[in-house]
């Protein structure tokens, strides 16, 4: 069973994902309505959506999958948060072991990104993915 801290952290990630979504969602009733339009399973009530928004509950995996797909975020990130970051030494060691030469500037950039708070690091990762899609 999730702890209160885990529930509160989920709520922050959900709010973050909702804020960056192109469609505005105002409150639990609208969240429930928009969620129910997308979810193939049982509908949720506004009270359930309210629990998600107030840190009193975390959705089940099938509901997390619907939310993640709808808001274009990683399901694991939505549920658990970002994966633990690597230390500066681990980044440097990995770069040294790599087949390609990695410049000191690139290593410094990677270190700076890893030192960002998780929600900002997530934004950088999303930006890089979008830029890669434009190129590819």
C-alpha positions in Angstrom: 0.0 0.0 0.0 1.4 3.4 -0.9 2.6 5.7 1.8 1.2 9.3 2.2 4.5 10.5 0.9 4.2 8.4 -2.3 0.7 9.5 -2.8 1.7 13.2 -2.4 4.5 12.7 -4.9 2.2 11.1 -7.4 -0.2 14.1 -7.1 2.6 16.5 -7.9 3.6 14.5 -11.0 0.0 14.3 -12.1 -0.5 18.1 -11.6 2.8 18.7 -13.5 1.6 16.5 -16.4 -1.8 18.2 -16.5 -0.2 21.6 -16.5 1.9 20.8 -19.6 -1.0 19.1 -21.4 -2.3 21.1 -24.4 -5.9 20.8 -23.0 -6.6 22.5 -19.8 -8.2 20.4 -17.0 -9.8 22.4 -14.2 -10.7 20.3 -11.1 -11.7 16.7 -10.3 -15.0 16.7 -12.2 -13.3 17.7 -15.5 -10.4 15.3 -14.8 -12.9 12.4 -14.3 -14.9 13.4 -17.4 -11.8 13.6 -19.7 -10.3 10.4 -18.2 -13.5 8.5 -18.7 -13.6 9.5 -22.4 -10.3 7.7 -22.9 -10.4 4.8 -20.5 -11.8 1.5 -21.7 -12.4 0.0 -18.3 -14.8 1.1 -15.5 -15.4 4.8 -15.3 -14.2 6.8 -12.3 -16.2 9.2 -10.2 -15.2 12.9 -9.6 -14.5 11.7 -6.0 -11.9 9.3 -7.2 -10.3 12.0 -9.4 -10.4 14.3 -6.3 -8.4 11.7 -4.3 -5.8 11.6 -7.1 -5.5 15.4 -7.0 -5.3 15.6 -3.2 -2.8 12.9 -2.5 -5.2 10.4 -1.0 -4.9 7.7 -3.7 -2.9 6.5 -6.6 -4.7 5.0 -9.6 -4.4 1.3 -10.5 -2.0 0.3 -13.2 -4.7 0.2 -16.0 -5.8 3.7 -15.0 -2.2 4.9 -14.8 -1.6 3.6 -18.3 -4.6 5.6 -19.6 -3.4 8.8 -17.9 0.1 8.3 -19.1 -1.0 7.8 -22.7 -3.4 10.7 -22.6 -0.9 13.1 -21.1 2.1 11.8 -23.1 4.2 10.9 -20.1 6.0 7.7 -19.1 3.8 5.5 -17.0 6.7 4.5 -14.7 7.6 8.2 -14.1 3.9 9.0 -13.4 3.6 6.3 -10.8 7.1 6.2 -9.2 8.9 9.3 -10.3 12.2 9.5 -12.2 14.8 6.7 -11.9 17.6 7.4 -9.5 20.2 9.6 -11.0 23.7 8.5 -11.6 26.5 10.2 -9.7 29.0 12.4 -11.4 31.7 9.6 -11.1 29.4 7.0 -12.7 28.7 9.4 -15.6 32.5 10.0 -16.1 33.2 6.2 -15.8 30.5 5.3 -18.3 31.9 8.0 -20.7 35.4 6.7 -20.3 34.3 3.1 -21.1 32.3 4.2 -24.2 33.6 3.3 -27.6 33.2 6.8 -28.9 35.3 9.7 -27.6 33.2 11.9 -25.3 34.3 15.5 -25.0 34.8 17.1 -21.5 32.1 19.6 -22.5 29.6 16.8 -23.1 30.4 15.2 -19.8 30.0 18.5 -18.0 26.6 19.0 -19.7 25.5 15.5 -18.6 26.6 16.1 -15.1 24.6 19.4 -15.0 21.5 17.7 -16.3 21.8 14.9 -13.8 22.1 17.5 -10.9 18.8 19.1 -11.9 15.8 18.4 -9.7 13.8 15.4 -11.2 11.0 17.5 -12.6 13.4 19.8 -14.5 15.5 16.8 -15.7 12.3 15.3 -17.1 11.7 18.5 -19.0 15.1 18.4 -20.5 14.7 14.8 -21.5 11.3 15.6 -23.1 12.8 18.5 -25.0 15.7 16.4 -26.4 13.2 13.7 -27.5 11.1 16.3 -29.3 14.1 17.7 -31.0 15.3 14.2 -32.1 11.8 13.6 -33.6 12.1 16.7 -35.7 15.5 15.7 -37.0 14.6 12.0 -37.6 
